[in-house]
């Protein structure tokens, strides 16, 4: 517990010093502001340059479709920002020999790994909540129509929080395995984008974490029985990968 | 053939003016981040590129430029030792 608290505080200080909060905030929240405005403005500016059928498609955006567009963009850009900002989560600690002193003072690897994971999960979840609420505010001001409500937005944000918690656990584990953080970052990115392809296949998609994203965009039907297996599997992945990361950090030679 | 009428232009300008307040937070974030990244660049050592190269990236590539600098462009202290 002592290691956890000490490392949690250390993570907060380090995130401020390395501007990680700022980068994650930009990567998640900025698009919540920009997306609805671009959707509103682009058709106006491009009105005379687009073929009529495409122009009609642009002008028929409702609050629901604007929210779905934001979700899609958040997945594509947010994943990129998270993967590259947090790619060196554990590998940097080892390669920059930051663990020599804490380990020599009796720091517990479990405390170190858990502090890192919980700190960034809470941070990302908080930014996701801010982004979703901001986007809801903007969409309500700029678009009409659709059934989007604050309840739907909050449900959807919960699924995104869980998805990014899974992604973070994969990043944490890979970062403990690989010496170079960039490889962990790219692997997570490729994995995140590739798994989305499986959302096309009804048989397997409910067993993969990317199904959370599909359901988050399924306005009106977000929480249904098909999510149970996905949520259970997501939590299992998180627990297993955090556990394996702790095991790995116990074995690693920090000197 | 593209026809832009005076009515179209007036409508577009009116719409842009109506949307202007929504752009204020975006402009604040964008320029705030650019200034912050430039201050960081001049206070710290730069990695991979000379400082003027990073300055160009920060100024001319909106949002992504400052973020890329903050992620990979700032030299880590331990590397400096």
Boltz contact constraints between the chains, C-beta under 6 A:
constraints:
  - contact:
      token1: [A, 19]
      token2: [B, 70]
      max_distance: 6.0
  - contact:
      token1: [A, 23]
      token2: [B, 67]
      max_distance: 6.0
  - contact:
      token1: [A, 23]
      token2: [B, 70]
      max_distance: 6.0
  - contact:
      token1: [A, 26]
      token2: [B, 67]
      max_distance: 6.0
  - contact:
      token1: [A, 30]
      token2: [B, 29]
      max_distance: 6.0
  - contact:
      token1: [A, 33]
      token2: [B, 25]
      max_distance: 6.0
  - contact:
      token1: [A, 33]
      token2: [B, 26]
      max_distance: 6.0
  - contact:
      token1: [A, 34]
      token2: [B, 26]
      max_distance: 6.0
  - contact:
      token1: [A, 37]
      token2: [B, 22]
      max_distance: 6.0
  - contact:
      token1: [A, 44]
      token2: [B, 12]
      max_distance: 6.0
  - contact:
      token1: [A, 44]
      token2: [B, 15]
      max_distance: 6.0
  - contact:
      token1: [A, 48]
      token2: [B, 2]
      max_distance: 6.0
  - contact:
      token1: [A, 48]
      token2: [B, 4]
      max_distance: 6.0
  - contact:
      token1: [A, 84]
      token2: [B, 71]
      max_distance: 6.0
  - contact:
      token1: [A, 96]
      token2: [B, 78]
      max_distance: 6.0
